[in-house]
Amino acid sequence: MYLCANCFNIGYCQKETTTLVSDRQIENPDFLKDLRAFTSELSVSPDKWIEFIADTYRDYRGRIVYKGQEVFLETEVLEVKSIREWFRDFICTPVRAGAKPRLREESRERIRLIATVLATRFPFEASTWGMRAANDNHPPNQPEQN
């Protein structure tokens, strides 16, 4: 992405923004299911995820905002001893069919960081995470009756 003369001087685009992923999104099982399906398809190995997230965040030329104010993400939440195992089990593995993912409190900020950073690079895909058709009138996993 090329910056205009005004934005070039400050180093980022003043008009391009990404909203910080909210608690409501993180607590939505459909959001978690969609996020995990997306991340497992990226073909990033568990030992490369920290680098992938850091590079994606570094290369973003916009601002991340929360309630209209610019925020900076704390990548320290990924600096834990067993992070590769967490990436392997959570990020690199989609949710099994019929299973409902649950949110562990220690994962909340990791998920917020990863989902927000991925939304900077894949805004269209991120906009659909957790969304379901409003006209879906039959229960999930059951055929429609005529």
DSSP file with accessible surface (Angstrom, degrees, kcal/mol):
  #  RESIDUE AA STRUCTURE BP1 BP2  ACC     N-H-->O    O-->H-N    N-H-->O    O-->H-N    TCO  KAPPA ALPHA  PHI   PSI    X-CA   Y-CA   Z-CA
    1    1 A M              0   0  122      0, 0.0     2,-0.4     0, 0.0     0, 0.0   0.000 360.0 360.0 360.0 132.5    0.0    0.0    0.0
    2    2 A Y        -     0   0  229      1,-0.0     2,-0.3     0, 0.0    59,-0.0  -0.757 360.0-136.7 -96.7 143.3    1.3    3.4   -0.9
    3    3 A L        -     0   0   35     -2,-0.4    10,-0.0     1,-0.1     2,-0.0  -0.742  15.9-118.5 -99.3 147.4    0.8    6.4    1.3
    4    4 A C     >  -     0   0   74     -2,-0.3     4,-2.7     1,-0.1     5,-0.2  -0.217  40.4 -95.2 -71.5 172.2   -0.3    9.8    0.2
    5    5 A A  H  > S+     0   0   77      1,-0.2     4,-1.3     2,-0.2    -1,-0.1   0.895 124.7  49.7 -60.2 -39.9    2.1   12.7    0.9
    6    6 A N  H  > S+     0   0  122      1,-0.2     4,-0.7     2,-0.2    -1,-0.2   0.931 116.6  40.1 -66.1 -44.8    0.3   13.7    4.2
    7    7 A C  H  >>S+     0   0    9      1,-0.2     4,-1.9     2,-0.2     5,-0.9   0.806 105.5  66.1 -75.9 -29.3    0.3   10.1    5.6
    8    8 A F  H  <5S+     0   0  145     -4,-2.7    -1,-0.2     1,-0.2    -2,-0.2   0.897  97.5  55.5 -59.1 -38.5    3.8    9.4    4.4
    9    9 A N  H  <5S+     0   0  135     -4,-1.3    -1,-0.2     1,-0.2    -2,-0.2   0.834 114.4  37.8 -65.4 -33.6    5.2   12.0    6.8
   10   10 A I  H  <5S-     0   0   81     -4,-0.7    -1,-0.2    -3,-0.4    -2,-0.2   0.611 109.8-121.8 -95.0 -13.6    3.6   10.4    9.8
   11   11 A G  T  <5S+     0   0   33     -4,-1.9     2,-0.3     1,-0.2    -3,-0.2   0.479  79.1  61.4  93.9   1.3    4.2    6.8    8.6
   12   12 A Y  S   <S-     0   0   73     -5,-0.9     2,-0.5    51,-0.0    50,-0.2  -0.982  86.8 -95.0-152.4 163.3    0.6    5.4    8.5
   13   13 A C        -     0   0   24     48,-4.6    50,-0.2    -2,-0.3     3,-0.1  -0.706  23.8-157.7 -84.8 123.4   -2.7    6.0    6.7
   14   14 A Q  S    S+     0   0  100     -2,-0.5    -1,-0.1     1,-0.2    48,-0.1   0.735  91.8  47.8 -71.5 -21.5   -5.0    8.2    8.8
   15   15 A K  S    S+     0   0  192     -3,-0.0     2,-0.6    47,-0.0    -1,-0.2   0.719  92.0  84.0 -93.9 -23.6   -8.1    6.9    7.0
   16   16 A E        +     0   0   70     45,-0.2    47,-2.2    -3,-0.1     2,-0.3  -0.719  58.7 164.9 -86.7 120.5   -7.4    3.2    7.2
   17   17 A T  E     -a   63   0A  65     -2,-0.6     2,-0.4    45,-0.2    47,-0.2  -0.953  27.0-159.1-133.9 153.6   -8.6    1.7   10.5
   18   18 A T  E     -a   64   0A  18     45,-2.3    47,-2.5    -2,-0.3     2,-0.3  -0.998  25.7-126.9-127.8 132.8   -9.3   -1.7   11.9
   19   19 A T  E     -a   65   0A  97     -2,-0.4    47,-0.2    45,-0.2     3,-0.1  -0.642  28.0-109.2 -82.8 136.2  -11.5   -2.1   14.9
   20   20 A L        -     0   0   26     45,-2.8     2,-0.1    -2,-0.3    47,-0.1  -0.362  42.3-101.3 -59.4 135.9  -10.1   -4.0   17.9
   21   21 A V        -     0   0    8     91,-0.4    -1,-0.1     1,-0.1     2,-0.1  -0.420  45.2-132.6 -63.3 133.0  -11.9   -7.4   18.3
   22   22 A S     >  -     0   0   40     -2,-0.1     4,-2.2     1,-0.1     5,-0.2  -0.386  15.5-113.9 -89.3 165.2  -14.5   -7.1   21.1
   23   23 A D  H  > S+     0   0   76      1,-0.2     4,-2.3     2,-0.2     5,-0.2   0.879 117.2  58.7 -60.8 -38.7  -15.3   -9.3   24.0
   24   24 A R  H  4 S+     0   0  214      1,-0.2     4,-0.4     2,-0.2    -1,-0.2   0.907 107.4  45.6 -59.8 -42.6  -18.6  -10.0   22.5
   25   25 A Q  H >4 S+     0   0   73      1,-0.2     3,-1.3     2,-0.2     7,-0.2   0.937 112.4  50.4 -65.3 -46.5  -17.0  -11.4   19.4
   26   26 A I  H 3< S+     0   0    0     -4,-2.2    -2,-0.2     1,-0.3    -1,-0.2   0.847 109.2  51.7 -62.4 -33.0  -14.5  -13.5   21.4
   27   27 A E  T 3< S+     0   0  106     -4,-2.3    -1,-0.3    -5,-0.2    -2,-0.2   0.544  87.2  99.4 -82.8  -5.0  -17.3  -14.9   23.5
   28   28 A N    <>  -     0   0   53     -3,-1.3     4,-2.1    -4,-0.4     3,-0.5  -0.726  64.4-153.2 -84.7 115.8  -19.3  -16.0   20.4
   29   29 A P  H  > S+     0   0   35      0, 0.0     4,-2.5     0, 0.0     5,-0.2   0.851  96.3  55.3 -58.5 -33.2  -18.7  -19.7   19.7
   30   30 A D  H  > S+     0   0   52      2,-0.2     4,-2.5     1,-0.2   100,-0.7   0.875 105.9  51.6 -67.5 -36.3  -19.4  -19.1   16.0
   31   31 A F  H  > S+     0   0    3     -3,-0.5     4,-2.9    99,-0.3     5,-0.2   0.946 111.8  46.5 -62.9 -47.3  -16.7  -16.4   15.8
   32   32 A L  H  X S+     0   0    2     -4,-2.1     4,-2.6    -7,-0.2     5,-0.2   0.910 112.6  50.4 -61.9 -41.6  -14.2  -18.8   17.4
   33   33 A K  H  X S+     0   0   66     -4,-2.5     4,-2.2    -5,-0.2    62,-0.4   0.936 114.0  43.9 -62.8 -45.4  -15.2  -21.6   15.1
   34   34 A D  H  X S+     0   0   34     -4,-2.5     4,-2.4     2,-0.2    -2,-0.2   0.897 113.2  51.4 -67.9 -41.0  -14.8  -19.4   12.0
   35   35 A L  H  X S+     0   0    0     -4,-2.9     4,-3.0    -5,-0.2     5,-0.2   0.945 112.0  46.7 -60.8 -46.8  -11.5  -17.9   13.2
   36   36 A R  H  X S+     0   0   35     -4,-2.6     4,-2.2     1,-0.2    -2,-0.2   0.887 111.0  51.6 -65.9 -37.6  -10.1  -21.4   13.8
   37   37 A A  H  X S+     0   0   43     -4,-2.2     4,-1.0    -5,-0.2    -1,-0.2   0.932 113.7  45.6 -63.1 -42.6  -11.2  -22.7   10.5
   38   38 A F  H >X S+     0   0   36     -4,-2.4     3,-0.6     1,-0.2     4,-0.5   0.943 113.9  46.7 -66.1 -49.3   -9.6  -19.7    8.8
   39   39 A T  H >< S+     0   0    1     -4,-3.0     3,-1.0     1,-0.2     5,-0.5   0.865 108.1  56.0 -65.9 -33.4   -6.3  -19.9   10.7
   40   40 A S  H >< S+     0   0   26     -4,-2.2     3,-0.6     1,-0.2    -1,-0.2   0.796 105.4  53.8 -69.0 -24.6   -6.0  -23.6   10.1
   41   41 A E  H << S+     0   0  152     -4,-1.0    -1,-0.2    -3,-0.6    -2,-0.2   0.569  88.5  79.1 -82.9 -10.9   -6.2  -23.0    6.4
   42   42 A L  T << S-     0   0   44     -3,-1.0    -1,-0.2    -4,-0.5    -2,-0.1   0.635  91.4-137.4 -74.3 -13.6   -3.4  -20.5    6.4
   43   43 A S    <   +     0   0  113     -3,-0.6     2,-0.5    -4,-0.3    -3,-0.1   0.872  49.8 148.0  59.1  38.9   -0.8  -23.2    6.5
   44   44 A V        -     0   0   25     -5,-0.5    -1,-0.2     2,-0.0    -2,-0.1  -0.927  46.2-127.8-101.6 125.7    1.4  -21.4    9.0
   45   45 A S    >>  -     0   0   49     -2,-0.5     3,-2.2     1,-0.1     4,-0.7  -0.347  21.8-109.8 -72.5 154.8    3.2  -23.9   11.3
   46   46 A P  G >4 S+     0   0   38      0, 0.0     3,-0.6     0, 0.0     4,-0.4   0.835 118.6  54.1 -54.7 -33.3    2.9  -23.5   15.1
   47   47 A D  G 34 S+     0   0   88      1,-0.2     4,-0.2     2,-0.1    37,-0.1   0.574 109.5  48.5 -80.6  -4.5    6.5  -22.5   15.4
   48   48 A K  G <> S+     0   0  105     -3,-2.2     4,-2.4     2,-0.1    -1,-0.2   0.465  84.0  90.8-109.7  -3.8    6.0  -19.7   12.8
   49   49 A W  H <X S+     0   0    0     -4,-0.7     4,-2.9    -3,-0.6     5,-0.3   0.884  83.7  52.5 -64.6 -41.2    2.9  -18.1   14.1
   50   50 A I  H  > S+     0   0   75     -4,-0.4     4,-2.7     1,-0.2    -1,-0.2   0.953 113.5  44.8 -60.3 -45.0    4.6  -15.5   16.4
   51   51 A E  H  > S+     0   0  111     -4,-0.2     4,-2.8     2,-0.2     5,-0.2   0.912 112.6  51.9 -64.0 -42.3    6.7  -14.3   13.5
   52   52 A F  H  X S+     0   0   37     -4,-2.4     4,-2.3     2,-0.2    -2,-0.2   0.934 112.9  44.2 -60.6 -46.4    3.7  -14.3   11.2
   53   53 A I  H  X S+     0   0    2     -4,-2.9     4,-2.7     2,-0.2     5,-0.3   0.932 114.3  49.5 -65.5 -45.1    1.6  -12.2   13.6
   54   54 A A  H  X S+     0   0   48     -4,-2.7     4,-2.6    -5,-0.3    -2,-0.2   0.923 113.3  46.4 -61.2 -43.9    4.5   -9.8   14.3
   55   55 A D  H  X S+     0   0   53     -4,-2.8     4,-2.2    -5,-0.2    -1,-0.2   0.909 113.4  48.5 -65.6 -41.8    5.3   -9.3   10.6
   56   56 A T  H  X S+     0   0    8     -4,-2.3     4,-0.7    -5,-0.2    -2,-0.2   0.926 113.9  46.2 -65.1 -44.1    1.6   -8.7    9.8
   57   57 A Y  H >< S+     0   0   54     -4,-2.7     3,-0.9     1,-0.2    -2,-0.2   0.932 112.9  50.3 -64.0 -44.0    1.2   -6.2   12.6
   58   58 A R  H 3< S+     0   0  160     -4,-2.6    -1,-0.2    -5,-0.3    -2,-0.2   0.886 110.4  49.8 -61.1 -39.6    4.4   -4.4   11.6
   59   59 A D  H 3< S+     0   0   95     -4,-2.2     2,-0.3    -5,-0.2    -1,-0.2   0.574  81.2 112.2 -81.6  -8.9    3.4   -4.1    8.0
   60   60 A Y    <<  -     0   0   30     -3,-0.9    61,-0.1    -4,-0.7    60,-0.0  -0.502  49.7-164.6 -69.1 127.3   -0.1   -2.7    8.7
   61   61 A R        +     0   0  118     -2,-0.3   -48,-4.6   -49,-0.1   -45,-0.2   0.177  63.1  65.0-100.8  17.2   -0.2    0.9    7.4
   62   62 A G  S    S-     0   0   11    -50,-0.2     2,-0.4   -47,-0.1   -45,-0.2  -0.327  84.7 -90.7-118.3-157.8   -3.3    1.9    9.3
   63   63 A R  E     -a   17   0A  60    -47,-2.2   -45,-2.3   -50,-0.2     2,-0.5  -0.937  19.9-137.9-122.5 146.1   -4.5    2.4   12.8
   64   64 A I  E     -a   18   0A   5      7,-0.5     7,-3.0    -2,-0.4     2,-0.3  -0.899  32.3-167.8-100.5 127.7   -6.2   -0.1   15.2
   65   65 A V  E     -aB  19  70A  14    -47,-2.5   -45,-2.8    -2,-0.5     2,-0.4  -0.877  23.4-169.8-123.6 151.6   -9.0    1.7   17.1
   66   66 A Y  E >  S- B   0  69A 108      3,-2.7     3,-1.9    -2,-0.3   -45,-0.0  -0.970  85.5 -15.0-137.2 118.4  -11.2    1.0   20.1
   67   67 A K  T 3  S-     0   0  171     -2,-0.4     3,-0.1     1,-0.3    -1,-0.1   0.889 130.0 -53.4  52.3  41.6  -14.2    3.4   20.6
   68   68 A G  T 3  S+     0   0   57      1,-0.2     2,-0.4     0, 0.0    -1,-0.3   0.339 117.1 108.9  82.7  -7.5  -12.6    5.8   18.2
   69   69 A Q  E <  S-B   66   0A 141     -3,-1.9    -3,-2.7     1,-0.0    -1,-0.2  -0.840  73.7-112.1-105.6 140.6   -9.2    6.0   20.0
   70   70 A E  E     -B   65   0A  66     -2,-0.4     2,-0.3    -5,-0.2    -5,-0.3  -0.430  37.4-171.9 -68.9 136.3   -6.1    4.4   18.6
   71   71 A V        -     0   0   39     -7,-3.0    -7,-0.5    -2,-0.1     2,-0.4  -0.917  16.9-138.9-126.5 156.9   -4.8    1.5   20.6
   72   72 A F        -     0   0  150     -2,-0.3     2,-0.2    -9,-0.1    -9,-0.0  -0.958  24.3-122.6-116.8 135.2   -1.6   -0.5   20.4
   73   73 A L        -     0   0   23     -2,-0.4     2,-0.9     1,-0.1     3,-0.0  -0.531  14.6-133.1 -79.8 142.2   -1.7   -4.3   20.7
   74   74 A E    >   -     0   0  137     -2,-0.2     3,-1.2     1,-0.1    39,-0.1  -0.822  19.8-175.9 -97.3 102.8    0.4   -6.0   23.4
   75   75 A T  G >   +     0   0   48     -2,-0.9     3,-2.0     1,-0.2     4,-0.2   0.569  66.8  90.1 -76.7  -5.9    2.2   -8.9   21.8
   76   76 A E  G >   +     0   0  107      1,-0.3     3,-2.0     2,-0.2    -1,-0.2   0.719  68.4  77.3 -62.7 -20.1    3.6  -10.0   25.1
   77   77 A V  G <  S+     0   0   42     -3,-1.2    -1,-0.3     1,-0.3    33,-0.1   0.719  92.4  53.6 -64.2 -16.9    0.5  -12.2   25.5
   78   78 A L  G <  S+     0   0    4     -3,-2.0     2,-1.4     1,-0.2    -1,-0.3   0.475  84.3  92.2 -93.0  -2.8    2.2  -14.6   23.1
   79   79 A E    <   +     0   0  142     -3,-2.0     2,-0.3    -4,-0.2    -1,-0.2  -0.513  57.6 122.0 -94.2  66.5    5.4  -14.8   25.1
   80   80 A V  S >  S-     0   0   56     -2,-1.4     3,-1.4     1,-0.1     4,-0.2  -0.902  71.5-112.4-124.0 158.0    4.5  -17.8   27.3
   81   81 A K  T 3  S+     0   0  214     -2,-0.3     3,-0.4     1,-0.3    -1,-0.1   0.872 112.6  39.7 -58.3 -42.7    6.4  -21.1   27.6
   82   82 A S  T 3> S+     0   0   66      1,-0.2     4,-1.8     2,-0.1     3,-0.3   0.062  75.7 120.5-101.0  29.2    3.8  -23.3   25.9
   83   83 A I  H <> S+     0   0   11     -3,-1.4     4,-2.8     1,-0.2     5,-0.2   0.865  70.9  56.7 -65.8 -34.6    2.7  -21.0   23.1
   84   84 A R  H  > S+     0   0  154     -3,-0.4     4,-2.5     1,-0.2    -1,-0.2   0.907 107.9  48.4 -63.7 -39.3    3.7  -23.4   20.3
   85   85 A E  H  > S+     0   0   88     -3,-0.3     4,-2.7     2,-0.2     5,-0.2   0.891 110.9  51.1 -66.4 -37.6    1.4  -26.1   21.8
   86   86 A W  H  X>S+     0   0   28     -4,-1.8     4,-3.0     2,-0.2     5,-0.9   0.930 110.5  48.5 -65.1 -43.7   -1.4  -23.5   22.1
   87   87 A F  I  <>S+     0   0    1     -4,-2.8     5,-3.0     3,-0.2     6,-0.3   0.931 113.3  48.5 -59.1 -45.3   -0.9  -22.6   18.4
   88   88 A R  I  <5S+     0   0  123     -4,-2.5    -2,-0.2    -5,-0.2    -1,-0.2   0.936 120.0  35.9 -59.8 -47.2   -0.9  -26.2   17.5
   89   89 A D  I  <5S+     0   0   85     -4,-2.7    -2,-0.2    -5,-0.1    -1,-0.2   0.794 133.3  20.2 -82.8 -28.8   -4.1  -27.1   19.5
   90   90 A F  I  <5S+     0   0   18     -4,-3.0     3,-0.3    -5,-0.2    -3,-0.2   0.853 129.4  32.0-107.0 -54.4   -6.1  -23.9   19.0
   91   91 A I  I   <S+     0   0    0     -5,-0.9    -3,-0.2    -4,-0.2    -4,-0.1   0.878 123.2  41.9 -79.1 -38.2   -4.9  -21.9   16.0
   92   92 A C  S   <S+     0   0   35     -5,-3.0    -1,-0.2    -6,-0.2    -4,-0.1   0.438 106.9  70.0 -92.0   2.7   -3.8  -24.7   13.6
   93   93 A T  S    S-     0   0   62     -3,-0.3    -1,-0.1    -6,-0.3   -54,-0.1  -0.970  74.6-139.5-125.1 120.6   -6.7  -27.0   14.4
   94   94 A P        -     0   0   63      0, 0.0     2,-0.2     0, 0.0   -61,-0.1  -0.307  36.7 -91.1 -71.1 161.1  -10.3  -26.4   13.2
   95   95 A V        -     0   0   24    -62,-0.4     3,-0.1   -63,-0.1    -5,-0.0  -0.537  47.8-107.8 -71.2 135.4  -13.2  -27.1   15.5
   96   96 A R    >   -     0   0  201     -2,-0.2     3,-2.1     1,-0.1    -1,-0.1  -0.321  45.6 -87.0 -62.5 148.7  -14.5  -30.6   15.1
   97   97 A A  T 3  S+     0   0  109      1,-0.3    -1,-0.1    -3,-0.1     3,-0.1  -0.302 114.6  12.8 -58.4 132.0  -17.9  -30.9   13.4
   98   98 A G  T 3  S+     0   0   67      1,-0.3    -1,-0.3    -3,-0.1     2,-0.2   0.291 100.0 121.3  83.9 -10.1  -20.7  -30.6   15.9
   99   99 A A    <   -     0   0   28     -3,-2.1    -1,-0.3     1,-0.0    -4,-0.1  -0.571  56.3-141.0 -86.7 150.5  -18.4  -29.3   18.7
  100  100 A K        -     0   0  164     -2,-0.2   -70,-0.1    -3,-0.1    -3,-0.0  -0.948  20.5-134.1-110.8 114.0  -18.9  -26.0   20.4
  101  101 A P        -     0   0   12      0, 0.0     2,-0.4     0, 0.0   -68,-0.1  -0.358  18.3-150.2 -67.4 147.1  -15.6  -24.2   21.1
  102  102 A R        -     0   0  169    -70,-0.1     2,-0.6   -74,-0.0   -74,-0.1  -0.910  11.5-123.1-119.4 151.6  -15.2  -22.7   24.6
  103  103 A L        -     0   0   41     -2,-0.4     2,-0.4   -76,-0.1     3,-0.0  -0.799  17.0-154.1 -95.9 122.0  -13.2  -19.7   25.6
  104  104 A R    >>  -     0   0  127     -2,-0.6     3,-1.7     1,-0.1     4,-0.7  -0.807  20.8-129.1 -90.8 139.1  -10.5  -20.2   28.2
  105  105 A E  G >4 S+     0   0  126     -2,-0.4     3,-1.0     1,-0.3     4,-0.5   0.859 107.1  57.4 -58.7 -36.8   -9.8  -17.0   30.1
  106  106 A E  G 34 S+     0   0  110      1,-0.2     4,-0.3     2,-0.1    -1,-0.3   0.708 107.1  50.8 -69.4 -15.3   -6.0  -17.3   29.5
  107  107 A S  G <> S+     0   0    5     -3,-1.7     4,-2.8     1,-0.1     5,-0.3   0.598  83.9  91.7 -93.1 -14.1   -6.7  -17.4   25.8
  108  108 A R  H <X S+     0   0   28     -3,-1.0     4,-2.3    -4,-0.7     5,-0.1   0.911  91.6  38.2 -51.7 -54.0   -8.9  -14.3   25.6
  109  109 A E  H  > S+     0   0   88     -4,-0.5     4,-2.4     2,-0.2    -1,-0.2   0.835 114.6  55.1 -73.3 -29.0   -6.1  -11.7   24.9
  110  110 A R  H  > S+     0   0   28     -4,-0.3     4,-2.7     2,-0.2     5,-0.2   0.933 110.9  45.5 -64.0 -45.5   -4.2  -14.0   22.6
  111  111 A I  H  X S+     0   0    0     -4,-2.8     4,-2.9     2,-0.2     5,-0.3   0.912 111.8  51.8 -64.5 -42.9   -7.4  -14.5   20.5
  112  112 A R  H  X S+     0   0   27     -4,-2.3     4,-2.3    -5,-0.3   -91,-0.4   0.939 112.7  46.0 -59.1 -46.3   -8.1  -10.7   20.5
  113  113 A L  H  X S+     0   0    5     -4,-2.4     4,-2.6     2,-0.2     5,-0.2   0.960 116.4  43.3 -61.0 -52.5   -4.5  -10.0   19.3
  114  114 A I  H  X S+     0   0    0     -4,-2.7     4,-2.7     1,-0.2     5,-0.2   0.935 115.7  47.2 -64.4 -45.4   -4.5  -12.7   16.6
  115  115 A A  H  X S+     0   0    0     -4,-2.9     4,-1.9    -5,-0.2    -1,-0.2   0.907 114.1  48.0 -65.0 -39.3   -8.0  -11.9   15.3
  116  116 A T  H  X S+     0   0    0     -4,-2.3     4,-1.1    -5,-0.3    -2,-0.2   0.935 113.3  46.6 -67.3 -45.6   -7.3   -8.2   15.2
  117  117 A V  H >X S+     0   0    0     -4,-2.6     4,-1.0    -5,-0.2     3,-0.7   0.926 112.5  50.1 -64.0 -41.9   -4.0   -8.5   13.4
  118  118 A L  H 3X S+     0   0    0     -4,-2.7     4,-3.1    -5,-0.2     3,-0.4   0.873 104.5  59.4 -64.4 -32.7   -5.5  -11.0   10.9
  119  119 A A  H 3< S+     0   0   15     -4,-1.9    -1,-0.2     1,-0.2    -2,-0.2   0.790  99.2  58.1 -66.5 -25.2   -8.3   -8.5   10.3
  120  120 A T  H << S+     0   0   12     -4,-1.1    -1,-0.2    -3,-0.7    -2,-0.2   0.855 117.8  31.3 -70.6 -31.7   -5.8   -5.9    9.2
  121  121 A R  H  < S+     0   0  135     -4,-1.0    -2,-0.2    -3,-0.4    -1,-0.2   0.762 132.2  31.3 -95.5 -31.3   -4.5   -8.3    6.5
  122  122 A F     X  +     0   0   39     -4,-3.1     4,-2.5    -5,-0.2     5,-0.2  -0.553  68.0 159.1-126.2  65.6   -7.8  -10.1    5.6
  123  123 A P  H  > S+     0   0   85      0, 0.0     4,-1.7     0, 0.0    -1,-0.1   0.872  73.3  49.5 -62.9 -38.3  -10.5   -7.6    6.3
  124  124 A F  H  > S+     0   0  151      2,-0.2     4,-0.6     1,-0.2     3,-0.1   0.956 113.7  44.9 -65.9 -48.7  -13.2   -9.2    4.1
  125  125 A E  H >> S+     0   0   74      1,-0.2     3,-1.4     2,-0.2     4,-0.5   0.925 112.7  51.9 -61.0 -43.0  -12.7  -12.7    5.6
  126  126 A A  H >< S+     0   0   13     -4,-2.5     3,-1.0     1,-0.3    -1,-0.2   0.834  99.3  64.5 -64.6 -30.7  -12.6  -11.2    9.2
  127  127 A S  H 3< S+     0   0   70     -4,-1.7    -1,-0.3     1,-0.2    -2,-0.2   0.706 103.4  48.5 -67.7 -15.9  -15.9   -9.4    8.6
  128  128 A T  H X< S+     0   0   66     -3,-1.4     3,-1.9    -4,-0.6    -1,-0.2   0.548  78.9 118.1-100.8  -7.2  -17.7  -12.7    8.2
  129  129 A W  T << S+     0   0   15     -3,-1.0   -98,-0.2    -4,-0.5     3,-0.1  -0.415  88.7   7.2 -64.7 124.8  -16.3  -14.5   11.3
  130  130 A G  T 3  S+     0   0   12   -100,-0.7     2,-0.3     1,-0.3   -99,-0.3   0.372  98.7 128.7  87.1  -4.7  -19.2  -15.3   13.6
  131  131 A M    <   -     0   0  128     -3,-1.9     2,-0.3  -101,-0.2    -1,-0.3  -0.663  33.5-177.3 -87.1 138.5  -21.9  -14.2   11.1
  132  132 A R        -     0   0  118     -2,-0.3     2,-0.0    -3,-0.1    -3,-0.0  -0.948  38.5 -85.5-130.9 155.3  -24.7  -16.6   10.3
  133  133 A A    >   -     0   0   64     -2,-0.3     3,-1.0     1,-0.2     0, 0.0  -0.323  28.5-146.7 -62.3 133.1  -27.6  -16.2    7.9
  134  134 A A  T 3  S+     0   0  108      1,-0.2    -1,-0.2    -2,-0.0    -3,-0.0   0.753  96.6  54.5 -73.3 -22.5  -30.5  -14.3    9.4
  135  135 A N  T 3  S+     0   0  128      1,-0.0     2,-1.4     2,-0.0    -1,-0.2   0.190  70.6 121.2 -98.8  18.5  -33.1  -16.3    7.4
  136  136 A D    <   +     0   0   84     -3,-1.0    -1,-0.0     1,-0.2    -4,-0.0  -0.644  32.4 168.6 -82.9  92.3  -31.8  -19.7    8.6
  137  137 A N        +     0   0  150     -2,-1.4    -1,-0.2     2,-0.1    -3,-0.0   0.455  47.3  77.5 -92.2  -1.8  -35.1  -21.0   10.1
  138  138 A H  S    S-     0   0   57     -3,-0.1     3,-0.1     1,-0.1     6,-0.1  -0.830  90.4 -96.9-108.6 151.2  -34.2  -24.6   10.7
  139  139 A P    >   -     0   0   70      0, 0.0     3,-1.2     0, 0.0    -1,-0.1  -0.245  52.5 -90.6 -60.7 150.1  -32.1  -26.0   13.5
  140  140 A P  T 3  S+     0   0  100      0, 0.0    -4,-0.0     0, 0.0     0, 0.0  -0.267 108.2  16.9 -62.0 148.5  -28.4  -26.6   12.6
  141  141 A N  T 3  S+     0   0  152      1,-0.2     0, 0.0    -3,-0.1     0, 0.0   0.679 104.0 103.9  64.4  18.0  -27.5  -30.1   11.3
  142  142 A Q  S <  S-     0   0  111     -3,-1.2    -1,-0.2    -4,-0.1     3,-0.1  -0.998  72.7-116.3-128.4 138.2  -31.1  -30.9   10.5
  143  143 A P        -     0   0  112      0, 0.0     2,-0.1     0, 0.0     0, 0.0  -0.291  34.6-100.5 -70.6 154.3  -32.6  -30.9    7.0
  144  144 A E        -     0   0  137     -6,-0.1     2,-0.5     1,-0.0    -6,-0.0  -0.449  34.2-134.1 -69.3 146.4  -35.4  -28.6    6.0
  145  145 A Q              0   0  180     -2,-0.1    -1,-0.0    -3,-0.1    -3,-0.0  -0.889 360.0 360.0-105.8 132.8  -38.9  -30.1    6.1
  146  146 A N              0   0  201     -2,-0.5     0, 0.0     0, 0.0     0, 0.0  -0.690 360.0 360.0-100.0 360.0  -41.2  -29.4    3.1
